[in-house]
Amino acid sequence: MATRTQWATRGVAILAATTLAASLAACSTGDTSTGGGDAAPQVDPITLSYATNVGELDHGSVAMKWWMDRVTELSDGQITFEAFWSESLCKTPDLLACAGDGRADITPVSPAFDQAAFPLGSIVLLPYATENVIAVAQSLTEMYRTSDALQAEYNAQNVHLLHAIPTTTAVMGSREPVTSLADIQGKSMRGYGMLLNALDKGGANAVAVPIGEVYESLDRGVIDGWFATTLDNSVLDFKLNEVTPYITDTGAGAYQAGAILLNLDRWNGLSAEQQAILSQASDEVMGAYGEEFLFPLYERVCDAVEAEGVTLSAWSDKAKAEWRDIVSGGLKDEWSERAAATGVDAEDYYAQYHKLLDKYEAAGDVPTGITYCLSRG
């Protein structure tokens, strides 16, 4: 089993080498580097607001603070930020609208929040595509930069996608060990997004319970378990391990990715130099994501798992394939129908996305949270 250093070397460091900075440099009119003794580009001073629904200690927030600091550094202090944490400016359901109407300049939004608004972007919600969550974020970012159709989808919401952000893989929690699909059939299981449909197709009683109500629902026996949340959220944020001490990796893999959105009018009002600075910082944070943010998050959750006696496991390849074969084709068909309604060739778009996934997966391994914790032995 690979160590953290080996994963970082084989995976994230190589991903950083495949960053899109070269393509950005081709269209940039200014030098955004700070090395080699060159002065930072001269840009007009601006302050951008950032509003999020999570606290500043969330791993995504830590990454955004890194990005904001990098933008300020690259601009020689001419681009600064004002951050609003924990729904202090925009509530979770309003994050997309807040960026679109300019109440906040920048917000994080997942296509899962509004699949109708992002029929093409919601391709990142399809499970069983990959376990490499950074590859998903890299692929969505590159698709946005190269696909007129995807850009038009975001333009319709009056937002510009700066970069995508990884969401760790989906896991399952239960009161008793669950080793295959047979163990959840007929059970009431909380689900979310496309994985709610996966539970239904797999024979479980799929229940749409808001994440904040899952603990109480489990405690009262309303549901038997949960799916479609992450190891870090379930243990660190919602303490679901206290009522479901068995957490397993069923092989669903990455099931969503966030997006850092900037108000489109604000983006269009920036100079070419300012746009290049924001884009360069986005490439750099994506390249650094594993070593700087993902692996430290894994360390925290693994420590909590060990301290609290959580039992982690992973389904066998056979058990993973059984569920995947039942649901993946149907979920893809549902996405394709929505995508085709936009006028694109859904099969071609799907193939382009998976070609990018293959490229970024080939750059190196990125473990799941459970794989990482089990490897610590």
PEQUI-V894278 format. One record per residue. SS is DSSP state (~ for helix, > for strand, _ for the rest). OMEGA is omega in whole degrees, -180 to 180 (* if undefined). D_CENTER is the distance of its C-alpha to the mean C-alpha in Angstrom with 1 decimal. Layout:
# PEQUI-V894278
ss=SS omega=OMEGA d_center=D_CENTER
ss=SS omega=OMEGA d_center=D_CENTER
This chain:
# PEQUI-V894278
ss=_ omega=-177 d_center=24.7
ss=_ omega=173 d_center=23.1
ss=_ omega=178 d_center=23.1
ss=~ omega=-179 d_center=20.5
ss=~ omega=179 d_center=22.4
ss=~ omega=178 d_center=22.7
ss=~ omega=-179 d_center=19.0
ss=~ omega=-178 d_center=18.5
ss=~ omega=-176 d_center=21.4
ss=~ omega=-173 d_center=20.8
ss=~ omega=-168 d_center=17.0
ss=~ omega=180 d_center=15.5
ss=~ omega=178 d_center=18.8
ss=~ omega=176 d_center=19.4
ss=~ omega=179 d_center=16.0
ss=~ omega=-179 d_center=17.2
ss=~ omega=180 d_center=20.4
ss=_ omega=-179 d_center=18.9
ss=_ omega=-177 d_center=17.4
ss=_ omega=-176 d_center=18.3
ss=~ omega=-179 d_center=20.7
ss=~ omega=180 d_center=23.7
ss=~ omega=177 d_center=23.1
ss=~ omega=-179 d_center=22.5
ss=~ omega=-178 d_center=25.7
ss=~ omega=-178 d_center=27.6
ss=~ omega=-179 d_center=27.0
ss=_ omega=178 d_center=27.3
ss=_ omega=-178 d_center=30.7
ss=_ omega=178 d_center=30.4
ss=_ omega=-178 d_center=29.8
ss=_ omega=180 d_center=26.8
ss=_ omega=176 d_center=27.5
ss=_ omega=-177 d_center=29.1
ss=_ omega=175 d_center=30.6
ss=_ omega=178 d_center=34.0
ss=_ omega=-180 d_center=35.8
ss=_ omega=177 d_center=34.7
ss=_ omega=176 d_center=34.3
ss=_ omega=-180 d_center=31.1
ss=_ omega=178 d_center=31.4
ss=_ omega=180 d_center=33.2
ss=_ omega=178 d_center=31.1
ss=_ omega=-180 d_center=32.0
ss=_ omega=175 d_center=30.8
ss=> omega=172 d_center=28.1
ss=> omega=179 d_center=25.9
ss=> omega=178 d_center=22.6
ss=> omega=177 d_center=21.3
ss=> omega=-180 d_center=17.7
ss=> omega=-180 d_center=17.1
ss=_ omega=180 d_center=14.4
ss=_ omega=-178 d_center=14.7
ss=_ omega=-178 d_center=14.1
ss=_ omega=-175 d_center=16.5
ss=_ omega=176 d_center=16.8
ss=_ omega=175 d_center=16.6
ss=_ omega=-175 d_center=13.0
ss=~ omega=176 d_center=11.2
ss=~ omega=178 d_center=9.0
ss=~ omega=177 d_center=12.5
ss=~ omega=178 d_center=14.1
ss=~ omega=180 d_center=12.1
ss=~ omega=176 d_center=13.0
ss=~ omega=175 d_center=16.6
ss=~ omega=180 d_center=16.7
ss=~ omega=-179 d_center=15.8
ss=~ omega=177 d_center=18.4
ss=~ omega=-180 d_center=20.9
ss=~ omega=177 d_center=20.6
ss=~ omega=179 d_center=21.1
ss=~ omega=179 d_center=24.1
ss=~ omega=-178 d_center=25.4
ss=~ omega=-179 d_center=25.2
ss=_ omega=-179 d_center=27.0
ss=_ omega=176 d_center=29.6
ss=_ omega=-177 d_center=28.8
ss=_ omega=174 d_center=29.2
ss=> omega=180 d_center=25.6
ss=> omega=-172 d_center=24.7
ss=> omega=169 d_center=22.5
ss=> omega=-174 d_center=23.0
ss=> omega=177 d_center=20.2
ss=> omega=-174 d_center=20.2
ss=_ omega=167 d_center=18.3
ss=_ omega=176 d_center=18.1
ss=_ omega=-178 d_center=19.0
ss=_ omega=175 d_center=22.1
ss=_ omega=-178 d_center=21.9
ss=_ omega=177 d_center=19.7
ss=_ omega=-177 d_center=19.0
ss=~ omega=-178 d_center=15.8
ss=~ omega=-175 d_center=17.2
ss=~ omega=-173 d_center=18.5
ss=~ omega=179 d_center=15.6
ss=~ omega=180 d_center=15.7
ss=~ omega=180 d_center=19.5
ss=~ omega=177 d_center=19.7
ss=~ omega=-177 d_center=18.3
ss=~ omega=-178 d_center=20.3
ss=~ omega=173 d_center=23.5
ss=_ omega=174 d_center=23.2
ss=_ omega=171 d_center=23.5
ss=_ omega=177 d_center=20.7
ss=_ omega=-173 d_center=20.1
ss=> omega=174 d_center=16.3
ss=> omega=173 d_center=13.8
ss=> omega=-178 d_center=10.0
ss=> omega=173 d_center=9.6
ss=> omega=173 d_center=7.5
ss=~ omega=178 d_center=9.9
ss=~ omega=179 d_center=10.4
ss=~ omega=-176 d_center=12.4
ss=_ omega=-178 d_center=14.8
ss=_ omega=180 d_center=14.9
ss=_ omega=180 d_center=18.4
ss=_ omega=-175 d_center=17.4
ss=_ omega=-180 d_center=14.9
ss=_ omega=177 d_center=16.7
ss=_ omega=180 d_center=15.6
ss=~ omega=-178 d_center=12.1
ss=~ omega=173 d_center=11.6
ss=~ omega=-180 d_center=12.2
ss=~ omega=179 d_center=8.5
ss=~ omega=-179 d_center=9.5
ss=_ omega=179 d_center=12.3
ss=_ omega=175 d_center=12.6
ss=_ omega=178 d_center=14.7
ss=_ omega=-179 d_center=13.6
ss=_ omega=171 d_center=12.5
ss=_ omega=-178 d_center=11.7
ss=_ omega=-173 d_center=10.5
ss=~ omega=178 d_center=6.8
ss=~ omega=177 d_center=7.8
ss=~ omega=178 d_center=9.9
ss=~ omega=-180 d_center=7.5
ss=~ omega=178 d_center=6.2
ss=~ omega=-176 d_center=10.0
ss=~ omega=178 d_center=11.2
ss=~ omega=180 d_center=9.9
ss=~ omega=-179 d_center=11.2
ss=~ omega=176 d_center=14.4
ss=~ omega=-180 d_center=14.9
ss=~ omega=-176 d_center=14.9
ss=~ omega=-175 d_center=17.4
ss=~ omega=-176 d_center=19.6
ss=_ omega=177 d_center=19.6
ss=~ omega=-178 d_center=22.0
ss=~ omega=180 d_center=21.0
ss=~ omega=176 d_center=17.3
ss=~ omega=180 d_center=18.6
ss=~ omega=179 d_center=21.1
ss=~ omega=178 d_center=18.6
ss=~ omega=177 d_center=17.0
ss=~ omega=-180 d_center=20.5
ss=_ omega=177 d_center=21.7
ss=_ omega=-179 d_center=19.6
ss=_ omega=178 d_center=21.0
ss=> omega=175 d_center=17.8
ss=> omega=179 d_center=16.8
ss=> omega=177 d_center=13.4
ss=> omega=174 d_center=13.5
ss=> omega=175 d_center=10.4
ss=> omega=179 d_center=6.7
ss=> omega=-178 d_center=4.5
ss=> omega=167 d_center=2.9
ss=_ omega=-175 d_center=3.1
ss=_ omega=-168 d_center=6.7
ss=_ omega=179 d_center=8.9
ss=> omega=175 d_center=11.1
ss=> omega=-177 d_center=14.5
ss=> omega=177 d_center=17.8
ss=> omega=-177 d_center=20.3
ss=> omega=178 d_center=24.0
ss=_ omega=179 d_center=27.4
ss=_ omega=180 d_center=28.8
ss=_ omega=176 d_center=27.6
ss=_ omega=-174 d_center=25.8
ss=_ omega=180 d_center=26.3
ss=_ omega=-179 d_center=26.1
ss=~ omega=-178 d_center=25.7
ss=~ omega=-176 d_center=29.3
ss=~ omega=179 d_center=28.5
ss=_ omega=-179 d_center=26.4
ss=_ omega=-177 d_center=28.5
ss=_ omega=179 d_center=30.3
ss=_ omega=176 d_center=28.2
ss=> omega=-175 d_center=26.5
ss=> omega=177 d_center=22.8
ss=> omega=178 d_center=20.2
ss=_ omega=-175 d_center=17.4
ss=_ omega=175 d_center=14.6
ss=_ omega=-179 d_center=13.7
ss=~ omega=179 d_center=14.8
ss=~ omega=170 d_center=15.2
ss=~ omega=176 d_center=17.9
ss=~ omega=179 d_center=19.7
ss=~ omega=177 d_center=19.3
ss=~ omega=-179 d_center=21.1
ss=~ omega=-180 d_center=23.7
ss=~ omega=180 d_center=24.4
ss=_ omega=175 d_center=24.6
ss=_ omega=175 d_center=27.4
ss=_ omega=172 d_center=25.9
ss=> omega=-174 d_center=26.6
ss=> omega=-176 d_center=23.2
ss=> omega=179 d_center=23.0
ss=_ omega=179 d_center=20.7
ss=_ omega=175 d_center=20.9
ss=_ omega=-174 d_center=18.9
ss=~ omega=-180 d_center=17.0
ss=~ omega=-179 d_center=19.5
ss=~ omega=-175 d_center=22.3
ss=~ omega=-178 d_center=21.4
ss=~ omega=-179 d_center=23.3
ss=~ omega=179 d_center=26.4
ss=~ omega=176 d_center=26.2
ss=~ omega=-177 d_center=26.2
ss=~ omega=-179 d_center=28.9
ss=_ omega=179 d_center=31.1
ss=_ omega=179 d_center=30.6
ss=_ omega=176 d_center=29.2
ss=_ omega=-177 d_center=26.5
ss=_ omega=-178 d_center=26.7
ss=> omega=-177 d_center=23.1
ss=> omega=178 d_center=19.4
ss=> omega=174 d_center=16.6
ss=> omega=160 d_center=13.0
ss=> omega=-173 d_center=11.9
ss=> omega=178 d_center=10.9
ss=~ omega=-178 d_center=13.6
ss=~ omega=178 d_center=13.0
ss=~ omega=-174 d_center=12.8
ss=~ omega=-177 d_center=15.8
ss=~ omega=-173 d_center=17.9
ss=~ omega=-172 d_center=17.3
ss=~ omega=-172 d_center=16.7
ss=_ omega=175 d_center=18.4
ss=_ omega=-178 d_center=20.9
ss=~ omega=178 d_center=20.8
ss=~ omega=179 d_center=22.3
ss=~ omega=180 d_center=25.5
ss=_ omega=176 d_center=26.1
ss=_ omega=-173 d_center=24.3
ss=_ omega=178 d_center=25.0
ss=> omega=-180 d_center=24.0
ss=> omega=-173 d_center=20.4
ss=> omega=176 d_center=19.8
ss=> omega=-178 d_center=17.4
ss=_ omega=179 d_center=18.4
ss=_ omega=-180 d_center=16.7
ss=_ omega=177 d_center=14.3
ss=_ omega=179 d_center=11.6
ss=_ omega=-177 d_center=8.0
ss=_ omega=171 d_center=8.1
ss=_ omega=172 d_center=5.4
ss=> omega=177 d_center=2.6
ss=> omega=177 d_center=4.3
ss=> omega=175 d_center=7.4
ss=> omega=-172 d_center=10.1
ss=> omega=177 d_center=13.2
ss=> omega=177 d_center=16.8
ss=> omega=-173 d_center=19.8
ss=~ omega=178 d_center=21.3
ss=~ omega=178 d_center=24.8
ss=~ omega=179 d_center=23.9
ss=~ omega=-178 d_center=22.4
ss=~ omega=179 d_center=25.5
ss=_ omega=179 d_center=27.7
ss=_ omega=175 d_center=26.5
ss=_ omega=177 d_center=28.6
ss=~ omega=179 d_center=27.6
ss=~ omega=179 d_center=27.6
ss=~ omega=178 d_center=25.3
ss=~ omega=-179 d_center=22.8
ss=~ omega=179 d_center=23.0
ss=~ omega=179 d_center=22.4
ss=~ omega=-179 d_center=19.2
ss=~ omega=178 d_center=18.0
ss=~ omega=178 d_center=19.3
ss=~ omega=177 d_center=17.5
ss=~ omega=178 d_center=14.2
ss=~ omega=-177 d_center=15.1
ss=~ omega=179 d_center=16.3
ss=~ omega=177 d_center=13.4
ss=~ omega=180 d_center=11.2
ss=~ omega=-178 d_center=14.3
ss=_ omega=-165 d_center=14.7
ss=~ omega=-177 d_center=11.3
ss=~ omega=-175 d_center=12.5
ss=~ omega=-174 d_center=15.9
ss=~ omega=-170 d_center=15.5
ss=~ omega=-175 d_center=12.5
ss=~ omega=-178 d_center=11.1
ss=~ omega=173 d_center=14.7
ss=~ omega=175 d_center=16.2
ss=~ omega=177 d_center=13.8
ss=~ omega=180 d_center=15.0
ss=~ omega=179 d_center=18.5
ss=~ omega=-176 d_center=18.5
ss=~ omega=177 d_center=17.4
ss=~ omega=177 d_center=19.8
ss=~ omega=180 d_center=22.5
ss=~ omega=178 d_center=22.0
ss=~ omega=-180 d_center=22.1
ss=~ omega=-177 d_center=25.3
ss=~ omega=-174 d_center=26.9
ss=~ omega=173 d_center=26.5
ss=_ omega=177 d_center=27.5
ss=_ omega=177 d_center=24.5
ss=> omega=178 d_center=25.0
ss=> omega=177 d_center=22.2
ss=> omega=175 d_center=22.6
ss=> omega=177 d_center=21.3
ss=_ omega=175 d_center=22.9
ss=_ omega=178 d_center=25.1
ss=~ omega=179 d_center=24.3
ss=~ omega=-180 d_center=26.8
ss=~ omega=177 d_center=25.3
ss=~ omega=-177 d_center=21.8
ss=~ omega=-179 d_center=23.5
ss=~ omega=-179 d_center=25.5
ss=~ omega=180 d_center=22.7
ss=~ omega=-177 d_center=20.7
ss=~ omega=179 d_center=24.0
ss=~ omega=-167 d_center=24.7
ss=~ omega=-168 d_center=21.5
ss=~ omega=-180 d_center=19.6
ss=~ omega=-180 d_center=22.3
ss=~ omega=179 d_center=22.6
ss=~ omega=177 d_center=19.0
ss=~ omega=-180 d_center=19.0
ss=~ omega=179 d_center=22.3
ss=~ omega=177 d_center=21.0
ss=~ omega=-177 d_center=18.2
ss=~ omega=179 d_center=20.9
ss=~ omega=179 d_center=23.3
ss=~ omega=-180 d_center=21.1
ss=~ omega=-179 d_center=20.3
ss=~ omega=180 d_center=24.0
ss=_ omega=177 d_center=25.0
ss=_ omega=-180 d_center=23.7
ss=_ omega=179 d_center=26.2
ss=_ omega=170 d_center=24.1
ss=_ omega=-173 d_center=24.9
ss=~ omega=-179 d_center=22.1
ss=~ omega=179 d_center=23.1
ss=~ omega=179 d_center=23.2
ss=~ omega=178 d_center=19.8
ss=~ omega=-179 d_center=18.3
ss=~ omega=178 d_center=20.3
ss=~ omega=180 d_center=19.1
ss=~ omega=-178 d_center=15.4
ss=~ omega=173 d_center=16.4
ss=~ omega=176 d_center=18.7
ss=~ omega=176 d_center=15.9
ss=~ omega=180 d_center=14.0
ss=~ omega=-179 d_center=17.4
ss=~ omega=-176 d_center=17.9
ss=~ omega=174 d_center=14.9
ss=~ omega=-179 d_center=15.5
ss=~ omega=180 d_center=19.1
ss=_ omega=178 d_center=18.4
ss=_ omega=-177 d_center=18.0
ss=_ omega=167 d_center=16.6
ss=_ omega=-174 d_center=13.6
ss=_ omega=168 d_center=14.5
ss=_ omega=179 d_center=12.9
ss=~ omega=-180 d_center=13.7
ss=~ omega=177 d_center=16.8
ss=~ omega=-179 d_center=18.0
ss=~ omega=-178 d_center=17.8
ss=~ omega=-179 d_center=19.7
ss=~ omega=-179 d_center=22.2
ss=~ omega=179 d_center=22.9
ss=_ omega=173 d_center=24.1
ss=_ omega=* d_center=27.0
